[in-house]
Amino acid sequence: MCGPMQDRDPPQHPRMFEKLSKAIREEEGDEGFLQFGYQIEFLPRQNCLAIKVVLGDEGVTRFERFGIHALGLHRHGTPQSELDPEHRRFAQHLLRFANLNASEGFYVVPRKHIAFFLSKLAKFPRVESFGDGSPAKFSEQPLVPLVELLEQTKSHVKLAASFQDSETLKEFPFSGATVFLGPRVWAWVGDAFYPIKSTVLSPMLSDFNADGQLVLTGDEAADFIQDYLPQLARKPQMILPQGFHLPEILETQAEAVYSVREDTARDKLILEILFAYGEHRVPPHEQESEVLVEAEKEGKKILVRRNLAYERETLAPFLEQGFQRVGPTRFETGEDKALDFVSQTLPKLKQEADLEGEEELQHFKLFGDLGALQLKAKAAPGGIDWLEMDLGFEIDGLEVPYEVVQTLIAQGKRYLHIPGKGFARIQKEDLQKVEEKLAELEGEIDATGRLRLSGYHAAYLDEMLRVDWSRHQDFGAMIRSLRHSQEIPKRQLPPRLSAVLRDYQHHGYDWLHFLHDHRFHGILADDMGLGKTLQALAYLQDRRDRHGPMPNLVLAPTS
């Protein structure tokens, strides 16, 4: 199994020992040093490289006798050491990057470090394959990576990778190679290890699948076509289809363009949405891969790069409001959702964007509100202590019964359709406040929209809504008198009254007449002995003088 490597601080002088080893070898030659031999094998299932270290016929798994210790990774020995400096360095790399499989007697190098070790092994004279002991083949001639453009459409790019011998021009399929990435890229092809020539295409090799193919979609495809393909097309390692021409790509700011219309037969409101990229108008994208869209410029096909983020942000509110996409540019909704759009969203949209068709709406036309300002009460004839009034709405010269609106509210509707006019918006919260105030006045509204209210409270009705008193003119006159009275009128005392009333008592007498005229009740609440009885007797005498003897009910304590 491949285990994690040990951590080590990066060297401060990374090439010093390499240069020192070279100088020692040049001065003293190789004869005075011990050199390891190596047996290697790539283990595909474990995704590792197995390296067995040998000295003569003996396998080496521990390096203490050569002055190399697992806990002394910073100690590189001295030039007088019997082990060749390059092999010493290699052993230290094994201790640092590989894991020892003691039972099998070899070191295991994880996939991410294999290229590094292959670069070192290629320099050693004795490197063999596991098993038969045949020399491991390290090619001195690097392979050149080739990338072929198989397909390029507005929505995706398909690429294929392969390798080519720079001398023989022989090509090797990517699927037959095992690629090891690192500072120097290597590939195991057939029975040999090949260094891969570093080109601008080399960084892409890690993204190809095992079959040597790479498919780009969406923004990745658009970025490749727009930003990288023009540069790579000039490279000999980039293979293009015969007759291939680089497409012109337009990238500019997007603006939404709207138009509305209605399908009265289906009771649907239709919203058409296009996005303008310069002079080109394109429908909204349906898939995230549609970053590029074809257009025509001066008789030539070009590609327009979409701003998908802007398009998503633009479409989201309409989808949240209940619009459903039914075509490339067409979105539709109906019923109250359509009217919400007309009443709430359309006015803002008209100010912020290019909008067409609003003036032609007839069915989904909002022509008014049904709220407190439109509420009207028509007094029913008769009744003294209790009044009955028919409630309704008056809008644009039309009368709408209150019970019709009540029914719509109970059904959860927010709009009333009036043929030939359009829709009126029901101000539910506004009407709830009116009903709450009527409830405070002990008013009751029945299922037919008729309001029953005490005459005493009727005086407050005109402050809440418009009242038509034409069918109850007497009460209407009383209400008008009450509303326009600035002070209580002075009344003549009855001639047959022999007592003399003080000013405050005369005022109480006038007040009792005022209550009677407006059908109100009242209480004289002066302190004892201030003439409440006299004021009441004066009032009763005046009523007798004017209307003749009439029964009056007097409740008084026996005292």
C-alpha positions as CSV (number, residue, x, y, z in Angstrom):
1,M,0.0,0.0,0.0
2,C,1.1,3.6,-0.6
3,G,1.4,5.6,2.6
4,P,1.9,9.2,3.2
5,M,5.3,10.7,2.9
6,Q,7.2,12.2,5.8
7,D,7.2,16.0,6.2
8,R,10.5,17.9,5.9
9,D,11.4,21.5,5.7
10,P,12.4,22.6,2.2
11,P,16.2,22.8,1.8
12,Q,17.7,26.3,1.9
13,H,20.3,25.3,-0.8
14,P,18.5,22.8,-3.0
15,R,21.3,22.3,-5.6
16,M,24.4,22.5,-3.4
17,F,24.7,18.8,-2.8
18,E,24.1,17.9,-6.5
19,K,26.9,20.2,-7.5
20,L,29.1,18.9,-4.7
21,S,28.5,15.3,-5.8
22,K,29.4,16.1,-9.4
23,A,32.7,17.8,-8.3
24,I,33.7,14.8,-6.2
25,R,33.0,12.4,-9.0
26,E,35.0,14.4,-11.5
27,E,38.0,14.6,-9.1
28,E,38.0,11.0,-7.7
29,G,36.1,9.1,-10.3
30,D,33.4,6.5,-9.7
31,E,35.7,3.6,-8.8
32,G,36.2,4.7,-5.2
33,F,32.5,4.7,-4.3
34,L,29.9,2.0,-3.7
35,Q,26.9,2.2,-6.1
36,F,23.5,0.6,-5.5
37,G,21.5,-1.3,-8.1
38,Y,17.8,-0.9,-8.4
39,Q,14.9,-3.1,-9.4
40,I,11.6,-1.3,-10.2
41,E,8.1,-2.2,-11.1
42,F,4.9,-0.1,-11.5
43,L,2.0,-1.5,-9.6
44,P,-1.2,-0.4,-11.3
45,R,-3.6,-1.7,-8.7
46,Q,-1.8,0.1,-5.9
47,N,-1.0,3.1,-8.2
48,C,2.6,3.0,-6.9
49,L,6.2,2.4,-8.0
50,A,8.0,-0.4,-6.2
51,I,11.8,0.2,-5.9
52,K,14.1,-2.5,-4.5
53,V,17.6,-1.4,-3.6
54,V,20.4,-3.9,-4.0
55,L,24.1,-3.9,-3.3
56,G,25.7,-6.8,-5.3
57,D,23.2,-9.6,-4.8
58,E,22.0,-8.3,-1.4
59,G,18.8,-6.4,-0.9
60,V,19.1,-3.2,1.1
61,T,16.2,-1.9,3.2
62,R,18.1,0.0,5.9
63,F,20.8,2.5,5.3
64,E,22.3,3.0,8.8
65,R,25.6,1.4,7.9
66,F,26.0,4.0,5.1
67,G,25.6,6.8,7.5
68,I,22.0,7.5,6.5
69,H,19.3,7.4,9.2
70,A,15.6,7.8,9.1
71,L,15.8,10.3,12.0
72,G,18.7,12.1,10.5
73,L,17.3,13.4,7.2
74,H,19.4,16.5,7.4
75,R,22.7,14.6,7.7
76,H,24.2,14.0,4.3
77,G,27.4,12.4,5.3
78,T,30.9,13.5,4.2
79,P,32.8,13.3,0.9
80,Q,34.9,10.5,2.5
81,S,31.8,8.2,2.7
82,E,32.1,5.0,0.7
83,L,28.7,5.4,-0.9
84,D,28.4,7.4,-4.1
85,P,26.9,10.8,-3.2
86,E,24.1,10.5,-5.9
87,H,23.1,7.1,-4.4
88,R,23.3,8.6,-0.9
89,R,20.9,11.4,-2.0
90,F,18.6,8.8,-3.7
91,A,18.5,6.8,-0.5
92,Q,17.6,9.9,1.5
93,H,14.8,10.6,-1.0
94,L,13.4,7.1,-0.4
95,L,13.4,7.7,3.3
96,R,11.7,11.0,2.8
97,F,9.1,10.2,0.1
98,A,8.6,6.5,0.1
99,N,7.4,3.8,2.5
100,L,9.2,0.6,3.3
101,N,7.4,-2.7,2.6
102,A,9.6,-4.7,4.9
103,S,8.0,-8.1,4.2
104,E,8.6,-7.7,0.5
105,G,11.9,-5.9,0.8
106,F,11.2,-2.9,-1.3
107,Y,10.2,0.8,-1.0
108,V,6.8,2.0,-2.3
109,V,6.6,5.4,-4.0
110,P,3.2,7.1,-4.2
111,R,1.9,8.1,-7.7
112,K,2.5,11.8,-7.1
113,H,6.3,11.3,-6.6
114,I,7.0,8.7,-9.3
115,A,8.0,11.2,-11.9
116,F,10.6,12.6,-9.5
117,F,12.1,9.2,-8.9
118,L,12.1,8.2,-12.5
119,S,14.2,11.3,-13.3
120,K,16.8,10.1,-10.7
121,L,16.7,6.5,-11.8
122,A,17.3,7.3,-15.4
123,K,20.8,8.5,-14.5
124,F,21.9,5.3,-12.8
125,P,23.6,2.6,-14.8
126,R,22.0,-0.4,-13.1
127,V,18.2,-0.3,-13.0
128,E,16.4,-3.5,-13.7
129,S,12.9,-4.8,-13.9
130,F,11.4,-6.9,-11.2
131,G,11.2,-10.6,-12.0
132,D,13.4,-11.3,-15.0
133,G,16.0,-8.8,-14.0
134,S,16.2,-7.3,-17.5
135,P,17.5,-3.8,-17.7
136,A,14.7,-1.2,-17.3
137,K,14.5,1.0,-20.4
138,F,14.7,4.7,-20.1
139,S,14.5,6.5,-23.4
140,E,16.8,9.4,-23.8
141,Q,14.5,10.8,-26.6
142,P,11.5,12.5,-25.1
143,L,8.0,12.1,-26.4
144,V,6.1,15.2,-27.6
145,P,2.5,15.6,-26.4
146,L,0.0,16.1,-29.2
147,V,-3.6,17.4,-28.7
148,E,-6.2,17.0,-31.4
149,L,-9.4,19.0,-31.7
150,L,-12.0,16.4,-32.4
151,E,-15.2,18.5,-32.0
152,Q,-15.9,22.1,-31.3
153,T,-19.5,23.3,-31.1
154,K,-21.1,26.3,-29.3
155,S,-21.7,24.1,-26.2
156,H,-18.7,21.8,-25.9
157,V,-15.1,21.0,-27.0
158,K,-13.8,17.5,-27.4
159,L,-10.0,16.9,-27.4
160,A,-7.8,13.8,-27.8
161,A,-4.2,13.4,-26.6
162,S,-1.4,11.3,-27.9
163,F,2.4,11.2,-27.9
164,Q,4.9,11.4,-30.8
165,D,8.6,10.4,-31.0
166,S,10.3,13.6,-32.0
167,E,12.8,11.6,-34.2
168,T,10.9,8.8,-35.8
169,L,7.5,10.8,-35.7
170,K,5.9,7.5,-34.5
171,E,2.8,8.2,-32.5
172,F,1.8,6.4,-29.3
173,P,-1.9,6.5,-28.1
174,F,-2.5,8.1,-24.8
175,S,-4.6,5.1,-23.7
176,G,-1.5,2.9,-24.0
177,A,0.5,5.1,-21.7
178,T,0.7,5.6,-18.0
179,V,1.6,9.2,-17.3
180,F,3.4,10.4,-14.2
181,L,3.2,14.1,-13.5
182,G,5.8,16.1,-11.7
183,P,8.4,18.8,-12.4
184,R,9.4,16.5,-15.2
185,V,6.6,14.5,-16.8
186,W,7.2,10.8,-17.6
187,A,5.2,8.2,-19.4
188,W,5.4,4.4,-19.3
189,V,4.7,3.3,-22.8
190,G,5.1,-0.4,-23.7
191,D,8.1,-1.6,-21.8
192,A,10.0,1.7,-21.5
193,F,9.9,4.9,-19.6
194,Y,9.9,8.1,-21.7
195,P,10.4,11.7,-20.6
196,I,7.7,14.0,-21.9
197,K,8.9,17.1,-23.6
198,S,7.7,20.2,-21.8
199,T,5.4,22.3,-24.1
200,V,2.4,24.6,-23.6
201,L,0.2,21.5,-23.8
202,S,1.9,19.5,-21.1
203,P,-0.2,21.1,-18.2
204,M,-3.3,19.7,-19.8
205,L,-2.2,16.0,-19.7
206,S,-3.5,15.5,-16.1
207,D,-7.0,16.3,-17.2
208,F,-7.4,13.7,-20.0
209,N,-9.2,10.5,-19.0
210,A,-7.7,7.0,-19.4
211,D,-8.8,6.9,-23.1
212,G,-6.9,10.1,-23.8
213,Q,-10.0,12.3,-24.2
214,L,-11.1,15.5,-22.6
215,V,-14.5,17.1,-22.9
216,L,-15.1,20.7,-22.0
217,T,-18.6,22.2,-21.6
218,G,-20.2,25.5,-20.4
219,D,-17.8,28.2,-19.3
220,E,-14.8,25.9,-19.6
221,A,-15.5,25.3,-23.3
222,A,-16.2,29.0,-23.9
223,D,-12.9,30.0,-22.1
224,F,-10.9,27.5,-24.1
225,I,-12.4,28.6,-27.5
226,Q,-12.2,32.3,-26.7
227,D,-8.9,32.6,-24.7
228,Y,-6.7,29.6,-25.4
229,L,-7.6,28.0,-28.8
230,P,-6.4,31.1,-30.7
231,Q,-3.0,30.7,-29.0
232,L,-2.7,26.9,-29.3
233,A,-3.8,26.9,-32.9
234,R,-0.4,28.3,-33.8
235,K,1.4,25.5,-32.1
236,P,2.6,22.5,-34.2
237,Q,1.5,20.1,-31.4
238,M,-2.1,21.3,-31.7
239,I,-3.8,19.3,-34.4
240,L,-6.9,21.0,-36.0
241,P,-9.5,19.6,-38.4
242,Q,-8.9,20.3,-42.1
243,G,-10.3,23.7,-43.1
244,F,-10.8,24.8,-39.5
245,H,-11.3,28.5,-38.9
246,L,-11.2,30.2,-35.5
247,P,-14.7,31.5,-34.7
248,E,-15.2,35.2,-33.9
249,I,-16.5,35.5,-30.4
250,L,-18.4,38.6,-29.3
251,E,-18.4,39.4,-25.6
252,T,-20.4,42.4,-24.5
253,Q,-22.8,43.6,-21.8
254,A,-26.2,42.0,-21.8
255,E,-29.5,43.8,-21.5
256,A,-32.9,42.2,-21.1
257,V,-35.7,43.1,-23.5
258,Y,-39.4,42.3,-22.6
259,S,-42.7,42.3,-24.4
260,V,-46.1,41.3,-22.9
261,R,-49.3,40.1,-24.6
262,E,-52.3,38.1,-23.6
263,D,-54.1,34.9,-24.7
264,T,-57.6,35.6,-23.7
265,A,-58.9,32.3,-25.0
266,R,-56.6,30.5,-22.5
267,D,-56.8,33.3,-19.8
268,K,-52.9,33.5,-19.9
269,L,-50.5,36.4,-19.7
270,I,-47.5,35.9,-22.0
271,L,-44.1,37.4,-21.3
272,E,-41.5,37.3,-24.0
273,I,-37.9,37.7,-22.9
274,L,-34.8,38.2,-25.0
275,F,-31.3,39.2,-24.1
276,A,-29.5,41.8,-26.3
277,Y,-25.8,41.4,-26.7
278,G,-24.9,44.4,-28.8
279,E,-27.0,44.2,-31.9
280,H,-27.7,40.5,-31.4
281,R,-30.8,39.3,-29.6
282,V,-30.8,35.8,-28.2
283,P,-33.3,33.7,-26.2
284,P,-32.6,32.9,-22.6
285,H,-30.4,29.9,-22.0
286,E,-32.0,26.6,-21.1
287,Q,-28.9,24.7,-19.9
288,E,-25.7,25.8,-18.1
289,S,-23.7,24.5,-21.0
290,E,-25.1,27.1,-23.4
291,V,-22.4,29.7,-22.8
292,L,-21.9,30.4,-26.5
293,V,-24.7,31.0,-28.9
294,E,-24.5,31.3,-32.7
295,A,-25.3,34.6,-34.4
296,E,-24.7,36.3,-37.7
297,K,-22.6,39.3,-38.5
298,E,-22.2,40.8,-41.9
299,G,-23.3,37.4,-43.5
300,K,-20.8,35.5,-41.4
301,K,-21.5,33.3,-38.4
302,I,-20.1,34.3,-35.1
303,L,-20.4,33.2,-31.5
304,V,-21.9,35.4,-28.8
305,R,-20.7,34.7,-25.3
306,R,-23.6,34.9,-22.8
307,N,-23.5,36.3,-19.3
308,L,-25.2,33.3,-17.7
309,A,-25.1,34.9,-14.2
310,Y,-27.0,37.9,-15.4
311,E,-29.5,35.8,-17.3
312,R,-30.1,33.7,-14.2
313,E,-30.6,36.7,-12.0
314,T,-33.0,38.2,-14.6
315,L,-35.1,35.1,-15.0
316,A,-35.3,34.1,-11.3
317,P,-37.9,36.7,-10.1
318,F,-40.3,35.8,-12.9
319,L,-40.1,32.1,-12.1
320,E,-40.7,32.8,-8.4
321,Q,-43.8,34.8,-9.4
322,G,-45.3,31.8,-11.1
323,F,-44.2,32.2,-14.7
324,Q,-43.6,28.9,-16.5
325,R,-41.3,28.6,-19.5
326,V,-43.2,27.2,-22.5
327,G,-40.9,28.1,-25.3
328,P,-37.4,29.5,-26.1
329,T,-38.4,33.0,-25.3
330,R,-41.9,32.5,-23.9
331,F,-43.0,32.5,-20.3
332,E,-46.7,32.5,-19.2
333,T,-48.9,32.7,-16.2
334,G,-52.5,33.3,-15.4
335,E,-55.2,34.3,-12.8
336,D,-54.1,36.2,-9.8
337,K,-50.4,35.6,-10.4
338,A,-50.7,37.4,-13.8
339,L,-52.5,40.3,-12.1
340,D,-49.9,40.5,-9.4
341,F,-47.3,40.9,-12.1
342,V,-49.4,43.6,-13.9
343,S,-50.0,45.6,-10.7
344,Q,-46.7,45.2,-8.9
345,T,-43.9,44.2,-11.3
346,L,-44.9,45.7,-14.6
347,P,-44.7,49.4,-13.5
348,K,-41.1,48.8,-12.2
349,L,-40.1,46.9,-15.3
350,K,-41.3,49.7,-17.5
351,Q,-39.0,52.1,-15.7
352,E,-35.9,49.8,-15.7
353,A,-35.9,48.1,-19.1
354,D,-37.2,48.0,-22.6
355,L,-40.8,46.9,-22.5
356,E,-43.3,46.5,-25.3
357,G,-47.0,45.6,-25.4
358,E,-48.3,47.0,-22.1
359,E,-50.7,49.5,-23.8
360,E,-52.4,46.7,-25.7
361,L,-53.4,44.7,-22.7
362,Q,-57.2,44.5,-22.4
363,H,-58.1,41.4,-20.4
364,F,-55.2,41.7,-17.9
365,K,-55.8,45.4,-17.4
366,L,-55.9,46.9,-13.9
367,F,-58.3,49.8,-13.8
368,G,-58.9,50.5,-10.1
369,D,-59.1,49.3,-6.5
370,L,-61.8,48.1,-4.3
371,G,-61.1,49.5,-0.9
372,A,-62.4,51.9,1.7
373,L,-62.3,54.9,-0.7
374,Q,-64.6,53.1,-3.1
375,L,-66.9,51.7,-0.3
376,K,-70.4,53.2,-0.2
377,A,-73.4,52.7,2.1
378,K,-77.0,53.3,1.0
379,A,-79.4,53.7,3.8
380,A,-82.6,51.6,3.7
381,P,-85.9,53.4,4.3
382,G,-87.5,53.4,7.8
383,G,-86.0,52.6,11.1
384,I,-85.4,54.9,14.0
385,D,-83.3,53.2,16.7
386,W,-81.7,50.8,14.2
387,L,-80.6,51.6,10.7
388,E,-80.0,49.2,7.8
389,M,-77.6,50.0,5.0
390,D,-76.7,48.3,1.8
391,L,-73.0,48.2,1.3
392,G,-71.3,48.3,-2.1
393,F,-68.5,49.7,-4.1
394,E,-68.5,52.4,-6.8
395,I,-65.6,52.2,-9.3
396,D,-65.3,53.9,-12.6
397,G,-69.1,54.5,-12.6
398,L,-69.9,50.9,-11.9
399,E,-71.6,49.6,-8.7
400,V,-70.3,46.3,-7.2
401,P,-72.3,44.6,-4.4
402,Y,-70.4,44.1,-1.2
403,E,-71.3,40.4,-1.0
404,V,-69.6,39.8,-4.4
405,V,-66.3,41.1,-3.0
406,Q,-66.9,39.2,0.3
407,T,-67.2,35.9,-1.7
408,L,-64.0,36.5,-3.6
409,I,-62.1,37.2,-0.4
410,A,-63.4,34.0,1.1
411,Q,-62.2,32.2,-2.0
412,G,-58.7,33.7,-1.6
413,K,-59.1,35.8,-4.6
414,R,-57.4,39.2,-4.8
415,Y,-59.0,40.6,-8.0
416,L,-62.5,41.1,-9.4
417,H,-62.9,40.8,-13.2
418,I,-65.4,43.2,-14.8
419,P,-66.1,42.3,-18.4
420,G,-65.0,45.0,-20.8
421,K,-63.1,46.8,-18.1
422,G,-60.4,44.5,-16.8
423,F,-59.6,43.8,-13.2
424,A,-60.1,45.7,-10.0
425,R,-57.7,44.9,-7.1
426,I,-59.4,44.0,-3.8
427,Q,-57.7,45.9,-0.9
428,K,-58.3,43.1,1.6
429,E,-56.4,44.7,4.5
430,D,-58.1,48.1,3.9
431,L,-61.6,46.5,4.1
432,Q,-60.6,44.5,7.2
433,K,-59.9,47.8,9.0
434,V,-63.3,49.1,8.0
435,E,-65.0,46.0,9.3
436,E,-63.1,46.3,12.5
437,K,-64.2,49.9,13.0
438,L,-67.8,48.9,12.3
439,A,-67.5,46.1,14.8
440,E,-66.5,48.7,17.4
441,L,-69.7,50.5,16.6
442,E,-71.6,47.2,17.1
443,G,-72.4,47.1,13.4
444,E,-73.2,43.7,11.8
445,I,-72.8,42.8,8.1
446,D,-74.8,39.9,6.9
447,A,-74.1,37.5,4.0
448,T,-76.0,39.8,1.6
449,G,-73.7,42.8,2.4
450,R,-76.3,44.6,4.5
451,L,-75.1,46.6,7.5
452,R,-77.3,46.9,10.6
453,L,-76.3,49.7,12.9
454,S,-77.8,51.5,15.9
455,G,-79.0,55.0,15.1
456,Y,-76.8,56.3,18.0
457,H,-73.7,55.1,16.2
458,A,-74.8,56.2,12.7
459,A,-73.4,59.6,13.3
460,Y,-69.9,58.2,13.1
461,L,-70.6,56.4,9.8
462,D,-70.0,59.4,7.5
463,E,-66.4,59.6,8.9
464,M,-65.7,56.1,7.6
465,L,-67.4,55.8,4.2
466,R,-69.7,57.6,1.8
467,V,-73.3,57.2,2.8
468,D,-76.3,57.7,0.5
469,W,-79.2,59.0,2.7
470,S,-81.6,59.4,-0.3
471,R,-83.8,56.6,1.0
472,H,-83.8,57.9,4.6
473,Q,-83.8,61.6,4.2
474,D,-84.9,62.5,7.7
475,F,-82.0,60.6,9.3
476,G,-79.7,62.0,6.7
477,A,-80.7,65.5,7.5
478,M,-80.2,64.8,11.2
479,I,-76.7,63.5,10.5
480,R,-75.8,66.5,8.4
481,S,-77.2,68.8,11.1
482,L,-75.1,67.0,13.7
483,R,-71.9,67.2,11.6
484,H,-72.3,70.9,10.9
485,S,-73.4,72.0,14.3
486,Q,-70.8,74.3,15.8
487,E,-72.7,74.7,19.1
488,I,-75.9,73.6,20.8
489,P,-78.8,76.0,19.7
490,K,-80.5,78.1,22.3
491,R,-84.2,77.2,22.9
492,Q,-87.0,79.3,24.4
493,L,-88.3,78.2,27.7
494,P,-91.9,77.1,27.9
495,P,-94.2,80.1,28.7
496,R,-96.1,78.1,31.4
497,L,-92.8,77.5,33.3
498,S,-93.0,79.6,36.4
499,A,-89.5,78.8,37.7
500,V,-86.4,80.9,36.7
501,L,-83.5,78.8,35.4
502,R,-80.0,79.8,36.0
503,D,-77.6,80.0,32.9
504,Y,-76.1,76.5,33.4
505,Q,-79.6,75.1,33.9
506,H,-80.8,76.7,30.7
507,H,-77.8,75.2,28.9
508,G,-78.8,71.7,30.3
509,Y,-82.4,72.4,29.0
510,D,-80.9,73.2,25.5
511,W,-78.8,70.1,25.6
512,L,-81.8,67.8,26.2
513,H,-83.5,69.3,23.2
514,F,-80.3,68.7,21.1
515,L,-80.2,65.0,22.2
516,H,-83.9,64.6,21.2
517,D,-83.5,66.2,17.9
518,H,-80.6,63.9,17.0
519,R,-82.1,60.8,18.7
520,F,-79.4,60.5,21.2
521,H,-79.5,59.4,24.8
522,G,-78.0,61.5,27.6
523,I,-77.4,61.8,31.3
524,L,-77.6,64.9,33.5
525,A,-74.8,64.3,36.0
526,D,-74.7,67.5,38.0
527,D,-74.2,67.4,41.8
528,M,-77.2,67.0,44.0
529,G,-79.3,70.1,44.5
530,L,-78.2,71.9,41.3
531,G,-81.5,71.6,39.5
532,K,-81.5,68.4,37.4
533,T,-85.2,67.8,38.1
534,L,-86.1,71.4,37.1
535,Q,-84.2,71.0,33.8
536,A,-86.1,67.7,33.0
537,L,-89.5,69.2,34.0
538,A,-88.8,72.2,31.7
539,Y,-88.0,69.9,28.8
540,L,-91.2,67.8,29.4
541,Q,-93.3,70.9,29.6
542,D,-92.0,72.2,26.3
543,R,-92.8,68.9,24.7
544,R,-96.3,69.0,26.1
545,D,-96.9,72.6,24.9
546,R,-95.7,71.7,21.4
547,H,-97.2,68.3,20.8
548,G,-100.0,68.0,23.4
549,P,-100.4,65.6,26.2
550,M,-98.2,62.5,25.6
551,P,-97.2,59.7,28.0
552,N,-93.7,60.0,29.4
553,L,-92.1,57.4,31.6
554,V,-90.4,58.7,34.7
555,L,-88.4,56.4,37.0
556,A,-87.5,58.0,40.3
557,P,-86.5,56.9,43.8
558,T,-89.2,57.0,46.4
559,S,-87.3,59.7,48.2
